[in-house]
């Protein structure tokens, strides 16, 4: 789908550029290219030169010309060939040549020097990163990554609409799985039910989504662990089947953890659910404009420690969501920062038992003047099947 140009978003970027006295940004991470141009490329060979004044320049593969014409907000587009019989270098070398030329007349430029992670392109499985030549081409460049993180932390009305689409699709996929999951089926089969719905029903979703992709980790009962892959282990009756799930709709994401149980929930999980829900509800209540991000991390971890699980969880308990599934701001006791209106945050406390089993609760919340608005219609607690 072609979205109208989000002028408020682009104006915010230019306001921050003026504060930092940058004349142009030269970016190549797929999520930053999407953020500044609305073009989501196939292989990550694309780049954009975004000036503080004047028209941006989008650099893209010739093979993507139709996608560019349909979706991009940028009128000045410079194409490169994926293979050029007159120039057998890799395509990223030609991207760099075009970026250098487009940025030639600007004074102080910013480049993503401290970029830690990036979203995938539309092909997803193989994110492309650029070589040292990209950075050496702009030897006096400022670091544009913090500026872009600041801009992206506050969502515009259009971005919120796009994130809501991802959340709605994610909830509908969980409703579908709820009606089809069976005891004894492999966790990977349960994951495939969810992923198949997201990609199949989500592509074309409500006439607003061109491409929907789902990513999942699914564990059940004693198979529940963190930082492990989905396995062929069975869906277990009486214990949660945990879905750690992301949906991407045309480059905008949601990040959830949802839980199903077949049959009656075992008593030890009833107790764990109550303990974790108390921590989760306190975290959500904390999320109001002006609240401290470090204090949110402390509140969650102290609540989990009081329940008898000190040092947990090993993963972050709160982060931003937008053009990546995980993006700034992060709630971390060693960091700084406050929660602001129009942020979208994933809140995700978890408790994991030694040897396997445990629970995580997670949803995405829009920060409003009145507090945190839950974006998914699917329940946060363990849902009985």
N, C-alpha and C positions, 0 to 999 in steps of 0.2 A: 504494500500500500504506500502511496505517496502522501506524506504528511506535509501540511503547510509549514513554511519556514518558521522556526521557533525564535522569533526576534529577541524575546526577553532573555533567552538562554545565551544567545550570541552577544547581546549587549553586556551581559554580566561578565563574560570572558574579556571583552574589550575594556570594561571598567577596571578589572584586575590587571590587565596589561598596562593600562595607564599608570596605575599605582606603582607598578614595578618597572616602569619606563622601558617596556619592551615594544619594539616596532612590529615584530611578527613572531608567530610560533611556527615551527617546522616539526610536524608530528607524523608518526607512522604507526603507532599502536592501533589495531583495528577499532577498539572501543573509542579512542580519541578521534579517529577519522570519522566514525559514525556520529559522535557527539557534535562535531563542528560542521558536518556536511550532510548528515542523514544518509550517507552512502556506506553500506556494509559489504565489504569486498569478499571475494571468494578465497583468495590465497594469501592475503596479507602483504601483497606487493605494492600496496597503495600508500599514498601520503597526501598531506595537505599543507600548504603554506597559507597561514591565516594571519592577515595583517590587522593591525590596530585600526587602520584607516584603509578603505578600498576593498576590492573584491578578493575573496579567497581563490586560491588555485588548487584544484583537485587533480591529483596524478593517479591514473588508474590504467589497468590493462585494457587493451583494445577489445578483448573478448567480453568485457563487462560493459560495453558501450550502451546496450539496451537498458541494463540495470541502472546505470548512471542517469540516463535520460529520464527514466521513470521515477527515480527516488531522490536524486541529489538536489540540494539547494544551490549548488555552485554552478555558475554559468561558465566560468573559465576552467575548462577541463583539458588536460594535456595527457594524451594516451601514449602508452608504450606497448610494444609487442612482447608477448611471452617468449617468442623466439624470433630473433631478427637475423636473417642470413647475412646481413652486412655488419652485424655486431654480435658475435657469439658469446658475449659475457652473460652471466646470470641476470635475470630481469631486475633484481634489486639494484644492480649497478646502474642500469638505465633510469630507474626511479631516482637514485641519488643525483644523477646528472640533471634531471629535470627539476628536482627540488632545489639544487644549488642555483640553477639558472633563475628559478622563480623567486628565490630569496636574495638574489644578488644585490639589489638596490636598497635593501633595508639595512638600517644601522645595527641596532642591538636585537638579536634574535634569541628565542628560547627553544631548547631541544629537551626531549624527555630523558635527561641524564640519569635520574635516579628512579626510573620506572622499575617497580618491583614485580608486578604481575600485569598481564593484559588479557582481555577477553579474546576468544577465538574468532576467526573469520567464519564465513558461512560454511566452509568445508569442515571446520571444527577440529578434525582429528590431528591437525598438523600446523599449529600456530607458527608463523614465520617471524623470525627476529633478524634484525640487520646486523652486519658485521661492524668491526671497529671503523671501517672506512666512513660509515655514516656519521659517527661522532667526530672523527678527525676532520671531516669536511667543514665543520663549524667550530673551529678551535676556541673562539672567544664567546661561545654561546652561554647564556644563563640556563639554569635548570628550570624547565617549564612544568615538570611533573607536579610540584607542590601547588602551583597556580591552577592547573587543571583539576587537581583534587579539591581545592577550595571551591571552584566553580561548580563542579559536579555534585558536591555535597548537598547543595540546595536545589530542589527539583522545581521545575516550572510546571504549569498546569498541564501542558502537553506531555511532559515526562511522566507525571502522575497518572494520566490517562493510560499511557502505554504500560506502566508498571501494573496498574489495575488489571489490564487485559491478561498479563502473565499470571497474576494471582488468581483471576477467575478461571483461567484455563487449568491451572494446577489443581484447583478445588474440584472442578468437574472431572478431571482425570482420577482423583482420589475417590470420588463418588462411583465412578465406573469400576475401579478396582474393588471397592467395597462390595459390589454386587457380583463379582466374579472370582474372588480369591477363595481358595479351598485349602483345608488342612492337608498337609502332606505334599502339596505342590512345592517345587523348588523355589527358593527365594528369588532366583534369577528369572523364573517364570512369572512371579508376581511383579518383578521389576519390568519385565517385558510387556505385561498388560498395561502398566502405567505409561511406559515410554511410547508404546504403540498408539495409545489414545492421544497423547500430547502431539505427536508428529502427524498422525492421521486426521484427527478431528481439529487439531489446532492450526494446521495450515489451511488458511481461509477462514479462521475463526471469526464469526460475527461480521464477515465481510471487511475486516480491518487488518488481518494478519496475513502477510505474504508467505512467511516461513516460520514455523514453530518447531523447536527442538527441545527434547527433554533429556536430563541427565540424572541418574539415580544411584544411590547405594541402598540396598535393602537387606536387612538382617532380621532374624526371628528368634525369639527366646534366647537360649544360650549363645546363639550366633551374634547377638548384639555387641558390637565393639566399636570403638572409634578409630578412624584412620585405617580401616581394612576394606577390602573390596567385597562386593556381592558374591555369594557362593552358591553352590548347588544344594546347600543344606535345606531341610524342610521347613515349611510354615508350621509353627507349633501351636496347638490348641492351648488356651488358658494363659498364654504369655504374649506380650506385644510382638507384632511384626512392624518394625520401624522403617519408615520410608524417608531417607534423607534425599531431597529432591529439588532440582532446579528446573525452571522453565525459561526458555529464551524465545521471545517473540520479536522478530525483526531487530534484534540487537539489544532489547531491553529485557531485564531478568527479574525473577523472584527466587527466593531461597527459603524452603520450608523443611520442617521435619514433622511428619504426621504418623500416627500410630493406630493400627487396627488390632483387634483381638477376636479370635474365633472362640465362641463359648464363654464361659465365666472366667473372669480374670482371677488369677491365683492370689491368695491373701498377701503374699510378700510384695506383689506388684501393686495391689491396692494401696498398701502403705507407702511404697515408693512414689506412686503417682501423687498422693496427697502431699508428701514432702516436697516434691519438685514443683508441683503446682503453686504452692505457697511462695516459693522463691520466684517463680516465673511471674506471678501476679504482682509481687512487690517490685520486680524489675520494670514491668509495664507501667505501673503507677509512678515510678521515678521519672519516666520519660516525658518531661514537659520542657517547654522552652526555658533556657537558662540553667537547666540541671547539669551537673558535672558528669562527664564521660568517665573519668577515673573512678568517681564514687560509684557509678553504676557497676563497674567491674568488681569493686570491693564489696558492694552490697550482695551481688550474686554469689561470689565465692565465699563470703562469710556465712551466707544463708545455707549453702551446701555443706560447709564445714560443720555448722551447728546441727545439721541433720545426720552427721556422723561420717562425712566423706571429705575430709580435708584434702586440699591440693587438687581438687577437681573443678571443672573438666580441663583436659589438656588443650582443648581448642578455644578460640575466642568466644566470648559470650554475647558480643554485640558488634555489628559492623553495618556499614552502609550498603545499599543495594541500588542499582540503576543500570548503567551501561555495562556493568560487570555484576556478577553474582556476589562478589566480595569486593568492596571498594571503601575508601575512607568515607566517614570517620570510623575509627575503631575505639571501643571502650577498653582502655588498658591503664592499669594503675601507674605504670611508669610514664604514661603520656600526659597530655593536657587536653583542653577543649571542653566546650559545652554543647549541649543539645540545642538545636535551633529549629524554629518553625519551618516546615516544608522539607525537612530531612525525611528520608525513608530508611528505617533501621530494621535489621533482622535481629531479634532477641532469641538466644538459644542456649539456655542452661542445660546441662546434662550431668547425669550420674551413671557411672559404669562400675559394675562389680568385677572383682578379681576373678579371672577364670571364665568370664563371659556373662552376658546379660546386663540389663540396665535400661535407661530411658533418657530421651531428649525431647524437649518441647521447643517448637520454633514457629514463628510466623513473622510476617513483615508488617511494620507499623508506620503510618504516616504521622508525623508530628504536626499537630495543629495547635492553635492558641489554647485549646482546652485540654490538651494532652495527646495520648497516643491512640490513633484510629487503626484498628485491626483491618487488614486489607483482604484476608482470605475468609470466605464463608465456611470453610471446613473447620470443624472444631479442633481445639488445641489439645484437649485431653485424649485419653485412649478411647477410640470409637469402637463400640461393640458391633460385631457382624452377626 
